[in-house]
């Protein structure tokens, strides 16, 4: 019960890309946030939700007692992924940094608009940081189904890319994704940050259990 009396911060990315997936990445992030806060409350930890709301305003809610559950749920239900710039994780970090007293920090995001260096600024002596990357199934493994003409759209920049999903194209994509994941893992290991990647369809209980080691 070393966590009793600790303060936790849970950062949730609400950028446009978090709306992708079936279910959406933001859906899993919200479920994991609730699971972490509920588990923390049972062992005496106080959790703070940090996110950007529908109008880009900072959202902060504290979960310390069971009576805080309705307000926490309402805050999570109000979160939406938004098209256009200014709603990404980078903006959240710039405008709504977690409390300095937070002993544990969980960042639930796809990390598509930030690099490892921006997360290092959150480090404090004695603080444990877990970076939880949520990706849609088709981001991790696009299905070709033979050669198919496909248009990929970036919901934040509104750029579009017409590609043919063939074997060689998918192989290049898989290699690029692997390089990016390896770069994040190496950077996190070097700076003492936790890192894990999950499909948006993963059961939230599995994610919470892995993060808390239960």
FENJOKA-V399818 format. One record per backbone hydrogen bond with DSSP energy under -0.5 kcal/mol. NH is the residue of the N-H (numbers start at 1). CO is the residue of the C=O. Records with the same first field share a line. If there is no record, write none. Layout:
NH->CO  CO
This chain:
4->1
5->44
6->3
8->46
9->104
10->48
11->9  106
12->50
13->108
14->87
16->82
18->15
19->16
20->17
25->20
26->18
28->24
29->25
30->26
31->27
32->28
33->29
34->30
35->31
36->32
37->33
38->34
39->35
40->36
41->37
42->38
43->39  40
44->41
45->40
46->6
47->45  63
48->8
49->61
50->10
51->59
53->57
56->53
59->51
61->49
63->47
64->62
68->65
69->66
72->68
73->69
74->70
75->71
76->72
77->73
78->74
79->75  76
82->14
84->155
92->88
93->89
94->90
95->91
96->92
102->99
103->7
104->7
105->128
106->9
107->130
108->11  106
109->107  132
118->115
119->115  116
120->116
121->117
122->119
123->120
127->124
128->103
130->105
131->129  194
132->107  130
133->131  196
134->109
135->133  198
139->136
140->136
141->137
150->163
152->150  161
154->159
155->153
158->154
161->152
163->150  161
165->148  163
166->164
170->166
171->167
172->168
173->169
174->170
175->171
176->172
177->173
178->174
179->175
180->176
181->177
182->178
183->179
184->180
185->181
186->182
187->183
188->184
189->185
190->186
191->187
192->188  189
193->188
194->129
196->131
198->133
200->135
202->199
206->203
207->203
208->204
209->205
210->206
211->207
212->208
213->209
214->209
